Amino acid sequence: MSASSTTATLTGAPEASAPGLTRRPGRWLDGWRPEDAAQWEASGRLIAARNLRWSIFAEFLGFVVWQLWSIVVVQLPVAGFHYSVAQSFWLISMPSLVGATLRFPYTFMVPRFGGRNWTIVSASLLLVPAIALAAALGHPSTPFAVMLLIAALAGFGGGNFASSMANITHFYPQRMKGWALGLNAAGGNLGAAVAQFLVPVLVTATAAGAGVALPVAGWFWVPFIAIAVVGAALRMDNLSGAKADFAASAAALREPQLWLLAVLYIGTFGSFIGFSGVFPKLIADQFPAYSALHVGTAAVSLAFVGALVGSLARPYGGRLADRLGGAPVTCASFVAMALATAAAILTLPSRSFWTFLGLFLVLFVASGVGNGAVYRMIPTVFARLGGSAEAHTDAGDVSAQRMTSAALGIVAAMGAYGGFIVPQLLGASQTHFGDYSHGLWWFVVAYAALLAVTLIAYAIPAARSGRRV
């Protein structure tokens, strides 16, 4: 989206009638064609931006709820909860496991019920884990099994990403998908950073020096969730042409390219969400003096900075992929991720927190850029499979677009499993070897392997053909 179009949208310019576009009750739009220049300029860009704004807000809250446990776990001992290392990592990783799994059915909800309608439902579901979390955290005697179940309910927030991205991809022309999808994803990803920043402040400031008031970590978000539900109902639209079906998904699943892209997305987004989840605990375990910086009666954790920079980097990964192609940008991301992780391991003995933080911020930025780049590759790859000669700027026929929508949801679902894999591997490393270095070396090897896959499958063939991927 250009700066001028964004400005026009934010000023509240009226949406003019557009050629071939009609409205029906229930905020349904018929005849939506973002590739039609006349329709796009008349009102299409304004409608798309309005839907994008509310999609971002709802998805942002989804990520907040999804990532609450990453920071709550660090606060549990202060509140009187005592769990083993393995139990703590299960509480961190369970939301990602459930959220990743929910992304598969969530992908089909937009074409079945409409993007606006499903946003209302999916945002409303966030009230369940938020309220349950608040209720349980007031009672240190809550059994671990109950806590694990509530952590699993937080997976509702993770499922939102797939339906949100599958919805927004229909609103934008092919040439702008990288930037639009990047903004949508980055707005959601920021929820992880905001949760990790605000929760320590809220629970310590509210307690006024008397420990922590952990239930606030859940109650605080309830009114914002309600605003998202009402906003989606009043300001979002359903697109009658946004169709993805089981046949399209089955076709996408049979396509080897989908599995390659899913593996790459596990490496980029999986790293982002996985390391976002464990970063507060990594800091607490390796550098306890820096786990909470006190400002008056409030405590601030610097762990939020990782998720913040990774989120902000994501749309620029999409924009770079729009211009240069996703493959070279993804290659650069994996190189940076491998080097930053290796350097972090080698400098750990120095016990320098600022070096550790700086290197992990490089890892987060690189993963954010890689997220945007890999996700931008999906429409291009599937448009080309559908016969488009200019797949980087042409979405292809309706069949290709439906398969693209299905692929976006499937890849998003698979990538989210990284949020389960990363904490589990690091937890296993700590349990069996007594440190995190062994687990981090496993990721260096993985990034090198993913770099090789990207080069062989996409970057080298693209360079030879002169066509961006």
C-alpha positions as CSV (number, residue, x, y, z in Angstrom):
1,M,0.0,0.0,0.0
2,S,1.5,3.4,-0.9
3,A,1.9,6.1,1.6
4,S,-0.6,8.3,-0.2
5,S,-3.3,5.7,-0.2
6,T,-2.7,4.9,3.5
7,T,-3.0,8.6,4.3
8,A,-6.2,9.0,2.3
9,T,-7.7,6.0,4.1
10,L,-6.8,7.2,7.5
11,T,-8.4,10.6,6.9
12,G,-11.7,8.9,6.5
13,A,-12.3,9.7,2.8
14,P,-15.7,8.4,1.6
15,E,-15.8,5.2,-0.3
16,A,-17.2,6.1,-3.8
17,S,-19.2,3.6,-5.8
18,A,-17.1,1.4,-7.9
19,P,-17.7,-0.3,-11.3
20,G,-19.2,-3.7,-10.9
21,L,-19.2,-3.6,-7.1
22,T,-22.5,-4.2,-5.3
23,R,-23.5,-4.5,-1.6
24,R,-25.9,-7.0,0.0
25,P,-27.3,-7.1,3.6
26,G,-24.9,-8.6,6.1
27,R,-22.1,-6.4,4.6
28,W,-21.5,-8.8,1.7
29,L,-19.7,-7.4,-1.4
30,D,-20.3,-8.9,-4.8
31,G,-18.1,-8.3,-7.8
32,W,-14.9,-7.5,-5.9
33,R,-12.0,-7.3,-8.4
34,P,-8.8,-5.7,-6.9
35,E,-6.9,-6.2,-10.2
36,D,-9.5,-3.9,-11.9
37,A,-7.8,-0.5,-11.9
38,A,-11.0,1.5,-12.2
39,Q,-12.7,-0.3,-9.3
40,W,-9.5,-0.2,-7.2
41,E,-9.1,3.6,-7.6
42,A,-12.8,4.4,-7.2
43,S,-13.2,2.8,-3.8
44,G,-11.3,-0.5,-3.7
45,R,-8.2,0.7,-2.0
46,L,-10.3,2.4,0.7
47,I,-12.4,-0.7,1.4
48,A,-9.4,-2.9,1.5
49,A,-7.5,-0.6,3.9
50,R,-10.5,-0.4,6.2
51,N,-10.8,-4.2,6.4
52,L,-7.0,-4.4,6.8
53,R,-7.1,-2.1,9.8
54,W,-9.7,-4.1,11.7
55,S,-8.1,-7.4,10.7
56,I,-4.8,-6.1,12.2
57,F,-6.5,-5.1,15.4
58,A,-8.3,-8.5,15.9
59,E,-5.2,-10.4,14.9
60,F,-3.1,-8.3,17.3
61,L,-5.3,-9.3,20.2
62,G,-5.1,-12.9,19.0
63,F,-1.3,-12.8,19.3
64,V,-1.6,-11.1,22.7
65,V,-3.7,-14.0,24.1
66,W,-1.6,-16.6,22.3
67,Q,1.6,-15.3,23.8
68,L,0.4,-14.4,27.3
69,W,1.8,-17.6,28.7
70,S,5.4,-16.8,27.5
71,I,5.6,-14.0,30.0
72,V,3.2,-15.3,32.6
73,V,5.3,-18.5,33.1
74,V,8.3,-16.3,34.2
75,Q,6.0,-14.7,36.9
76,L,4.5,-17.9,38.2
77,P,7.2,-18.6,41.0
78,V,6.6,-15.1,42.4
79,A,2.9,-15.8,42.6
80,G,3.3,-19.1,44.4
81,F,3.2,-21.5,41.5
82,H,6.1,-24.0,41.4
83,Y,6.6,-26.1,38.3
84,S,9.6,-28.1,36.9
85,V,11.6,-26.9,33.9
86,A,9.8,-29.4,31.7
87,Q,6.3,-28.3,33.0
88,S,7.2,-24.6,32.4
89,F,8.2,-25.3,28.8
90,W,5.0,-27.2,28.2
91,L,3.0,-24.2,29.4
92,I,5.0,-22.0,27.0
93,S,4.7,-24.3,24.0
94,M,1.1,-25.7,24.4
95,P,-0.6,-22.5,23.0
96,S,1.5,-22.8,19.9
97,L,0.8,-26.5,19.4
98,V,-3.0,-25.9,19.7
99,G,-2.9,-22.7,17.7
100,A,-1.0,-24.3,14.9
101,T,-3.5,-27.1,14.7
102,L,-6.4,-24.7,14.7
103,R,-5.0,-22.9,11.8
104,F,-6.1,-25.7,9.5
105,P,-9.8,-25.5,10.1
106,Y,-9.6,-21.7,10.5
107,T,-8.4,-21.5,6.9
108,F,-11.8,-22.8,5.7
109,M,-13.8,-20.5,7.9
110,V,-13.5,-17.3,5.7
111,P,-14.9,-18.8,2.5
112,R,-17.5,-20.7,4.5
113,F,-18.8,-17.8,6.7
114,G,-17.2,-14.6,5.3
115,G,-14.2,-12.7,6.5
116,R,-16.2,-10.2,8.6
117,N,-18.4,-12.9,10.1
118,W,-15.6,-15.2,11.1
119,T,-13.5,-12.3,12.6
120,I,-16.5,-11.6,14.9
121,V,-16.5,-15.3,16.0
122,S,-12.8,-15.8,16.3
123,A,-12.3,-12.5,18.2
124,S,-15.2,-13.5,20.6
125,L,-13.5,-16.8,21.3
126,L,-10.5,-14.9,22.7
127,L,-12.6,-14.1,25.8
128,V,-12.5,-17.7,26.9
129,P,-8.7,-18.1,27.4
130,A,-8.3,-14.5,28.7
131,I,-11.0,-15.0,31.4
132,A,-9.9,-18.5,32.3
133,L,-6.3,-17.3,32.7
134,A,-7.4,-14.6,35.0
135,A,-9.5,-17.0,37.1
136,A,-6.7,-19.6,37.4
137,L,-3.9,-17.2,38.2
138,G,-5.6,-16.1,41.4
139,H,-5.2,-19.5,42.9
140,P,-1.7,-21.0,43.3
141,S,-3.3,-24.3,44.2
142,T,-4.6,-24.7,40.6
143,P,-3.4,-28.2,39.4
144,F,-0.9,-28.2,36.6
145,A,-3.3,-30.2,34.4
146,V,-5.8,-27.3,34.6
147,M,-3.2,-24.8,33.9
148,L,-2.1,-26.8,30.9
149,L,-5.7,-26.9,29.6
150,I,-6.0,-23.1,29.9
151,A,-2.7,-22.7,28.1
152,A,-4.2,-24.9,25.4
153,L,-7.2,-22.6,25.1
154,A,-4.8,-19.7,24.3
155,G,-4.3,-21.5,21.0
156,F,-7.6,-19.8,19.9
157,G,-5.4,-16.7,19.4
158,G,-2.9,-18.6,17.2
159,G,-5.6,-19.9,14.9
160,N,-6.7,-16.3,14.0
161,F,-3.6,-15.7,11.9
162,A,-4.6,-18.3,9.2
163,S,-8.1,-17.0,8.6
164,S,-7.0,-13.3,8.8
165,M,-4.3,-13.8,6.2
166,A,-6.5,-15.9,3.9
167,N,-9.1,-13.1,4.1
168,I,-6.8,-10.2,3.5
169,T,-5.1,-11.8,0.5
170,H,-8.5,-11.5,-1.4
171,F,-8.7,-7.7,-0.8
172,Y,-5.4,-6.7,-2.5
173,P,-4.0,-6.9,-6.1
174,Q,-1.1,-9.2,-6.7
175,R,1.4,-6.4,-6.9
176,M,0.6,-5.3,-3.3
177,K,0.1,-8.6,-1.6
178,G,3.6,-8.6,0.0
179,W,3.1,-5.2,1.7
180,A,-0.5,-5.9,2.7
181,L,0.1,-9.4,4.1
182,G,3.2,-8.1,5.8
183,L,1.3,-5.3,7.5
184,N,-1.4,-7.7,8.5
185,A,1.0,-10.2,9.9
186,A,3.2,-7.5,11.6
187,G,0.2,-6.0,13.3
188,G,-0.6,-9.4,14.7
189,N,3.0,-10.3,15.6
190,L,3.2,-7.0,17.6
191,G,0.8,-8.6,20.0
192,A,3.6,-10.8,21.3
193,A,5.8,-7.8,22.0
194,V,3.0,-5.8,23.6
195,A,2.0,-8.7,25.8
196,Q,5.6,-9.2,27.0
197,F,6.0,-5.5,27.7
198,L,2.7,-4.7,29.4
199,V,2.1,-7.9,31.4
200,P,5.1,-7.4,33.8
201,V,4.2,-3.7,34.2
202,L,0.5,-4.4,34.9
203,V,1.0,-7.3,37.3
204,T,3.7,-5.5,39.4
205,A,2.2,-2.0,39.3
206,T,-1.2,-3.2,40.2
207,A,0.2,-5.2,43.1
208,A,1.9,-1.9,44.3
209,G,5.1,-3.7,45.6
210,A,3.3,-6.6,47.2
211,G,4.4,-9.3,44.8
212,V,2.4,-9.6,41.6
213,A,-1.3,-9.4,40.7
214,L,-1.2,-12.0,38.0
215,P,-5.0,-12.2,37.2
216,V,-4.7,-8.7,35.7
217,A,-2.7,-10.4,32.8
218,G,-6.0,-11.8,31.6
219,W,-8.6,-9.2,32.7
220,F,-6.9,-6.3,31.1
221,W,-7.5,-7.5,27.5
222,V,-11.2,-8.3,27.9
223,P,-12.5,-4.8,26.9
224,F,-10.2,-4.6,24.0
225,I,-11.5,-7.9,22.7
226,A,-15.0,-6.6,23.0
227,I,-14.0,-3.5,20.9
228,A,-12.5,-5.8,18.2
229,V,-15.8,-7.8,18.0
230,V,-17.9,-4.7,17.6
231,G,-15.5,-3.1,15.2
232,A,-15.5,-6.2,13.0
233,A,-19.3,-6.3,13.0
234,L,-19.6,-2.6,12.0
235,R,-16.6,-2.0,9.7
236,M,-15.5,-5.2,8.0
237,D,-16.9,-6.8,4.9
238,N,-17.6,-10.3,3.5
239,L,-16.4,-11.0,0.0
240,S,-18.7,-13.4,-1.9
241,G,-15.8,-14.1,-4.3
242,A,-13.5,-15.2,-1.6
243,K,-13.7,-18.9,-2.2
244,A,-11.4,-21.7,-1.1
245,D,-12.7,-25.2,-0.8
246,F,-11.5,-28.6,0.1
247,A,-10.8,-29.4,-3.5
248,A,-8.4,-26.4,-3.7
249,S,-6.8,-27.4,-0.4
250,A,-6.4,-31.0,-1.5
251,A,-4.8,-29.8,-4.7
252,A,-2.4,-27.6,-2.8
253,L,-1.5,-30.5,-0.4
254,R,-0.6,-32.6,-3.4
255,E,1.8,-29.9,-4.7
256,P,5.4,-30.5,-3.6
257,Q,6.0,-26.7,-3.6
258,L,3.6,-26.3,-0.7
259,W,5.7,-28.6,1.5
260,L,8.9,-26.8,0.6
261,L,7.4,-23.4,1.4
262,A,6.0,-24.8,4.7
263,V,9.4,-26.0,5.7
264,L,10.9,-22.6,5.0
265,Y,8.1,-20.9,6.9
266,I,8.7,-23.1,9.9
267,G,12.3,-21.9,9.8
268,T,11.3,-18.2,9.6
269,F,8.0,-17.7,11.4
270,G,8.5,-20.8,13.5
271,S,11.7,-19.2,14.8
272,F,10.1,-15.9,15.4
273,I,7.1,-17.2,17.4
274,G,9.2,-19.9,19.1
275,F,12.0,-17.7,20.3
276,S,9.5,-15.0,21.2
277,G,7.9,-17.5,23.5
278,V,11.1,-18.6,25.2
279,F,13.0,-15.4,25.2
280,P,11.7,-14.2,28.6
281,K,12.7,-17.5,30.1
282,L,16.1,-17.5,28.4
283,I,16.8,-14.1,29.9
284,A,15.5,-15.1,33.3
285,D,17.7,-18.3,33.3
286,Q,20.9,-16.9,31.7
287,F,20.8,-13.3,33.0
288,P,18.5,-13.2,36.0
289,A,19.6,-9.7,37.0
290,Y,18.2,-8.4,33.7
291,S,15.0,-10.4,33.8
292,A,13.0,-7.5,35.3
293,L,14.1,-3.8,35.4
294,H,12.3,-1.9,38.1
295,V,10.7,1.5,37.5
296,G,9.0,2.5,40.7
297,T,6.7,-0.3,41.7
298,A,6.5,-1.6,38.1
299,A,8.8,-4.2,36.5
300,V,9.8,-4.1,32.8
301,S,11.1,-7.1,30.9
302,L,13.4,-6.4,28.0
303,A,12.3,-9.7,26.4
304,F,9.6,-7.8,24.5
305,V,12.1,-6.1,22.3
306,G,12.8,-9.3,20.4
307,A,9.2,-9.8,19.3
308,L,8.9,-6.0,18.6
309,V,11.8,-5.8,16.2
310,G,10.8,-9.1,14.5
311,S,7.2,-7.8,14.0
312,L,8.3,-4.5,12.6
313,A,10.7,-6.2,10.2
314,R,8.1,-8.4,8.7
315,P,6.3,-6.0,6.3
316,Y,9.7,-4.8,5.0
317,G,10.5,-8.4,4.2
318,G,7.3,-8.5,2.2
319,R,8.2,-5.2,0.5
320,L,11.7,-6.4,-0.3
321,A,10.2,-9.5,-1.8
322,D,7.8,-7.4,-3.9
323,R,10.8,-5.7,-5.4
324,L,13.5,-8.3,-5.5
325,G,11.7,-11.6,-5.2
326,G,11.2,-13.7,-2.1
327,A,14.0,-16.2,-2.7
328,P,17.0,-13.9,-2.4
329,V,15.5,-12.2,0.6
330,T,14.8,-15.5,2.3
331,C,18.4,-16.7,1.6
332,A,19.8,-13.5,3.2
333,S,17.5,-14.1,6.2
334,F,18.7,-17.6,6.9
335,V,22.4,-16.5,6.6
336,A,21.8,-13.8,9.2
337,M,19.8,-16.2,11.5
338,A,22.6,-18.8,11.4
339,L,25.4,-16.3,12.0
340,A,23.5,-14.5,14.8
341,T,22.7,-17.8,16.6
342,A,26.2,-19.1,16.3
343,A,27.7,-15.9,17.6
344,A,25.2,-15.9,20.5
345,I,26.4,-19.4,21.5
346,L,30.1,-18.5,21.3
347,T,29.7,-15.3,23.3
348,L,27.6,-16.8,26.1
349,P,30.7,-17.6,28.3
350,S,31.5,-13.9,28.4
351,R,28.2,-13.4,30.4
352,S,27.6,-10.2,28.5
353,F,23.9,-9.6,28.5
354,W,24.0,-6.7,26.0
355,T,26.0,-8.8,23.5
356,F,23.5,-11.6,24.0
357,L,20.5,-9.3,23.5
358,G,22.0,-7.6,20.4
359,L,22.7,-10.9,18.7
360,F,19.2,-12.2,19.4
361,L,17.7,-8.9,18.1
362,V,19.6,-9.7,14.8
363,L,18.0,-13.1,14.9
364,F,14.6,-11.6,15.4
365,V,14.9,-9.0,12.7
366,A,16.2,-11.7,10.2
367,S,13.3,-14.0,11.1
368,G,10.8,-11.2,10.6
369,V,12.2,-10.3,7.2
370,G,12.2,-14.0,6.3
371,N,8.5,-14.3,7.4
372,G,7.5,-11.6,5.0
373,A,9.6,-12.9,2.1
374,V,8.5,-16.5,2.4
375,Y,4.8,-15.6,2.7
376,R,5.2,-13.3,-0.4
377,M,6.6,-16.3,-2.3
378,I,3.4,-18.3,-1.9
379,P,1.1,-16.2,-4.3
380,T,3.9,-16.1,-6.9
381,V,4.6,-19.8,-6.8
382,F,1.0,-20.8,-7.0
383,A,0.2,-18.3,-9.7
384,R,3.0,-19.7,-11.8
385,L,1.7,-23.2,-11.2
386,G,-1.6,-22.0,-12.4
387,G,-0.1,-20.9,-15.7
388,S,0.6,-17.2,-15.1
389,A,3.5,-16.0,-17.2
390,E,4.1,-13.0,-14.9
391,A,3.3,-14.6,-11.6
392,H,5.0,-12.0,-9.5
393,T,2.5,-9.4,-10.6
394,D,-0.4,-11.5,-11.9
395,A,-2.5,-13.5,-9.5
396,G,-3.6,-16.0,-12.3
397,D,-7.0,-17.4,-12.9
398,V,-9.7,-18.0,-10.2
399,S,-8.6,-21.6,-9.7
400,A,-5.0,-20.4,-9.0
401,Q,-6.3,-17.7,-6.6
402,R,-8.4,-20.3,-4.7
403,M,-5.4,-22.6,-4.4
404,T,-3.3,-19.7,-3.3
405,S,-5.7,-18.8,-0.5
406,A,-5.7,-22.5,0.7
407,A,-1.9,-22.6,0.5
408,L,-1.6,-19.4,2.6
409,G,-3.6,-21.0,5.4
410,I,-1.9,-24.3,5.3
411,V,1.6,-22.8,5.3
412,A,0.7,-20.5,8.1
413,A,-0.6,-23.5,10.1
414,M,2.6,-25.5,9.6
415,G,4.9,-22.6,10.3
416,A,3.2,-22.1,13.7
417,Y,4.4,-25.5,14.8
418,G,7.8,-23.8,15.2
419,G,6.3,-22.2,18.3
420,F,6.0,-25.6,19.8
421,I,9.2,-27.1,18.5
422,V,11.6,-24.3,19.6
423,P,10.6,-24.3,23.3
424,Q,10.5,-28.1,23.4
425,L,14.0,-28.4,21.9
426,L,15.5,-25.8,24.2
427,G,13.7,-27.4,27.2
428,A,15.2,-30.8,26.2
429,S,18.6,-29.2,25.9
430,Q,18.4,-27.7,29.4
431,T,17.0,-30.9,30.9
432,H,19.5,-33.3,29.3
433,F,22.6,-31.2,28.9
434,G,22.1,-28.5,31.6
435,D,22.4,-25.7,29.2
436,Y,20.8,-24.1,26.1
437,S,23.9,-24.1,23.9
438,H,23.3,-27.6,22.5
439,G,19.8,-26.7,21.5
440,L,20.9,-23.5,19.8
441,W,23.5,-25.4,17.8
442,W,20.7,-27.5,16.4
443,F,19.1,-24.4,15.1
444,V,22.3,-23.2,13.4
445,V,22.4,-26.5,11.5
446,A,18.7,-26.2,10.6
447,Y,19.2,-22.7,9.2
448,A,22.1,-23.8,7.1
449,A,20.0,-26.7,5.7
450,L,17.1,-24.3,5.0
451,L,19.4,-21.9,3.2
452,A,20.5,-24.8,0.9
453,V,16.8,-25.7,0.2
454,T,16.0,-22.1,-0.7
455,L,19.0,-21.8,-3.0
456,I,18.4,-25.1,-4.9
457,A,14.6,-24.9,-5.1
458,Y,14.1,-21.2,-5.8
459,A,17.0,-18.7,-5.8
460,I,19.2,-20.4,-8.4
461,P,16.4,-21.3,-10.8
462,A,15.0,-17.7,-10.5
463,A,18.4,-16.2,-11.3
464,R,18.8,-18.4,-14.3
465,S,15.3,-17.7,-15.7
466,G,15.3,-14.0,-14.8
467,R,11.8,-14.4,-13.3
468,R,11.3,-13.3,-9.6
469,V,10.0,-15.8,-7.1
